[in-house]
Amino acid sequence: MTRILANYTTTISELKKSPSSVIENANGESIAILNHNKVSAYLVPSEVYENMMDMLDEYYLMQKVRERLEYKESDLIEVSLLDKL
């Protein structure tokens, strides 16, 4: 059995009939969209989506920082900004 990661569910047919009432009835929570009793998509509030994207950006940035912290001294290139003036 597949886990449903939302407290509110609806069918694709119901979403097509009345999308605004489906969103309203969810009271700001994420909605699992079911197709033949299987989750086919999740509908999340814009604030939740934006927070998720921010978290992903932070995660990838931290991965890049960790990668760069592992550089060896021999991998580094010395640069002087004063020489360019």
Secondary structure, 3 states (H helix, E strand, C coil): CCCCCCCEEEEHHHHHHCHHHHHHHCCCCCEEEEECCEEEEEECCHHHHHHHHHHHHHHHHHHHHHHHHCCCHHHCCCCCCHHHC
